[in-house]
């Protein structure tokens, strides 16, 4: 079983159901957090999210490209 290199990560910034803005392929989108992956996928050492936006589920979006949508 593969374990992430660093499990001493800070708490996640977003939770299920949060409305967030994120950048994907240079485009800014707004969506809802459907899945929150602590530590991301097994190959990464950062939090990531699966976000539903514009009729599509965007998978493994890094926390660093997300921010809260305030509207």
Backbone bond lengths (Angstrom), bond angles and torsions (degrees), N, CA, C in turn:
res aa  C-N    CA-C-N  psi(-1)  N-CA   C-N-CA  omega(-1)  CA-C   N-CA-C  phi
1 X - - - 1.461 - - 1.517 109.21 -
2 X 1.317 117.04 131.81 1.457 122.30 179.27 1.519 109.69 -85.18
3 X 1.306 116.77 131.99 1.462 121.66 175.63 1.518 108.52 -114.96
4 X 1.309 115.32 142.58 1.458 121.17 177.93 1.519 109.72 -59.72
5 X 1.309 115.65 149.51 1.466 121.52 -179.71 1.517 112.38 -66.75
6 X 1.325 117.67 -31.99 1.453 120.40 -171.63 1.522 110.73 -136.09
7 X 1.307 117.49 103.03 1.465 121.36 177.02 1.524 111.18 -99.12
8 X 1.324 117.92 9.69 1.465 122.29 176.33 1.516 109.77 -93.38
9 X 1.313 116.19 48.04 1.456 121.67 -178.32 1.532 110.19 -84.79
10 X 1.326 117.66 154.45 1.465 120.19 176.31 1.527 110.20 -68.83
11 X 1.327 117.22 167.83 1.471 119.34 176.45 1.525 110.56 -59.95
12 X 1.312 115.74 155.12 1.461 120.50 178.37 1.528 109.41 -70.88
13 X 1.331 116.76 145.25 1.466 122.17 -178.63 1.523 112.62 -79.83
14 X 1.333 117.86 -27.30 1.460 121.67 -173.98 1.518 110.08 -124.91
15 X 1.346 115.73 158.10 1.457 121.33 178.89 1.534 109.46 -127.35
16 X 1.304 115.79 170.51 1.461 120.46 179.28 1.523 109.93 -56.20
17 X 1.322 115.95 135.55 1.452 121.86 178.35 1.514 115.06 89.88
18 X 1.348 117.61 -10.64 1.470 119.93 177.67 1.522 110.22 -66.16
19 X 1.330 115.25 141.91 1.461 121.68 174.76 1.527 107.47 -91.19
20 X 1.318 117.15 121.60 1.458 121.87 -175.27 1.524 111.81 -128.63
21 X 1.328 114.75 154.94 1.466 122.91 168.38 1.523 105.74 -101.19
22 X 1.328 115.94 143.05 1.458 119.37 177.50 1.520 109.71 -151.48
23 X 1.303 115.21 158.70 1.463 121.57 179.25 1.520 108.73 -104.23
24 X 1.336 115.59 130.83 1.459 121.51 178.04 1.518 108.06 -138.34
25 X 1.321 116.78 119.67 1.475 122.05 -178.08 1.524 112.11 51.87
26 X 1.327 116.62 40.19 1.456 121.63 177.10 1.519 115.26 81.23
27 X 1.331 117.49 -0.14 1.464 121.92 179.61 1.524 109.99 -107.99
28 X 1.321 116.65 140.28 1.453 120.50 175.88 1.524 109.17 -92.29
29 X 1.324 115.62 127.58 1.457 122.33 -179.19 1.521 109.13 -123.79
30 X 1.326 116.34 159.55 1.459 122.64 174.85 1.517 107.09 -122.19
31 X 1.337 116.34 132.08 1.452 119.47 -179.48 1.513 112.22 -155.95
32 X 1.319 115.17 -174.25 1.463 123.67 -177.52 1.528 108.98 -113.53
33 X 1.343 116.44 132.20 1.464 121.65 177.54 1.528 108.46 -68.00
34 X 1.332 116.86 119.04 1.466 123.32 178.49 1.524 111.76 -100.31
35 X 1.332 116.77 -34.88 1.466 122.18 -179.53 1.522 107.77 -139.46
36 X 1.331 116.49 135.03 1.462 122.17 177.24 1.526 107.58 -115.73
37 X 1.333 116.85 119.05 1.471 122.39 -177.79 1.522 110.00 -104.56
38 X 1.347 117.17 102.53 1.452 120.59 176.91 1.520 108.15 -64.72
39 X 1.316 116.48 121.77 1.454 120.61 -178.35 1.517 113.38 78.55
40 X 1.322 117.73 6.67 1.469 121.16 177.17 1.510 112.42 63.76
41 X 1.306 116.08 -154.55 1.461 120.33 178.04 1.525 109.03 -73.71
42 X 1.309 116.89 169.47 1.465 119.83 -175.93 1.525 112.96 -65.16
43 X 1.319 117.95 -14.56 1.458 121.09 -179.63 1.523 112.97 -92.39
44 X 1.339 118.00 -7.09 1.465 121.12 -174.45 1.524 111.48 -120.45
45 X 1.319 115.19 158.74 1.459 121.13 177.67 1.517 110.97 -120.21
46 X 1.320 115.88 49.47 1.460 121.99 174.73 1.523 107.67 -148.97
47 X 1.335 115.75 156.88 1.456 120.45 177.71 1.526 109.44 -71.45
48 X 1.333 115.48 148.14 1.456 119.49 174.93 1.523 109.12 -143.07
49 X 1.329 114.91 166.55 1.455 121.46 -175.41 1.521 110.10 -136.80
50 X 1.329 115.33 151.58 1.454 121.36 167.32 1.523 104.66 -103.35
51 X 1.330 116.29 123.66 1.462 121.96 -171.61 1.520 109.84 -123.87
52 X 1.338 115.40 129.67 1.460 121.05 177.69 1.521 108.38 -90.95
53 X 1.338 116.68 118.83 1.467 122.06 -178.91 1.523 108.67 -147.69
54 X 1.320 116.19 138.46 1.464 122.65 175.57 1.528 112.48 51.35
55 X 1.336 116.58 42.40 1.455 121.33 176.48 1.509 115.66 74.70
56 X 1.338 117.50 14.65 1.464 121.49 -176.28 1.532 109.51 -138.13
57 X 1.342 117.04 147.12 1.458 121.55 175.20 1.523 108.36 -97.27
58 X 1.319 116.13 114.45 1.469 122.50 178.27 1.522 107.30 -91.69
59 X 1.329 116.76 121.49 1.460 122.43 -172.44 1.519 112.05 -99.39
60 X 1.338 115.15 146.43 1.470 124.27 173.03 1.528 113.16 56.51
61 X 1.329 117.16 44.51 1.460 121.53 177.79 1.535 107.93 -78.61
62 X 1.338 118.47 119.33 1.466 120.87 -178.40 1.535 111.81 -61.92
63 X 1.329 115.78 142.84 1.455 121.12 179.95 1.522 111.86 -57.38
64 X 1.323 117.69 -33.29 1.466 121.03 -176.13 1.534 114.12 -63.59
65 X 1.327 118.29 -19.50 1.470 120.26 179.22 1.533 112.13 -99.45
66 X 1.339 116.84 4.99 1.470 121.75 -178.13 1.526 111.05 -107.31
67 X 1.326 114.34 150.01 1.469 120.88 171.31 1.515 107.60 -151.24
68 X 1.312 116.24 158.17 1.459 121.20 -176.92 1.519 110.26 -65.99
69 X 1.321 116.61 137.89 1.479 121.64 176.05 1.518 107.09 -93.88
70 X 1.311 116.86 118.87 1.466 122.16 -172.09 1.518 112.78 -101.56
71 X 1.324 118.23 48.75 1.460 119.91 175.07 1.500 110.10 -149.38
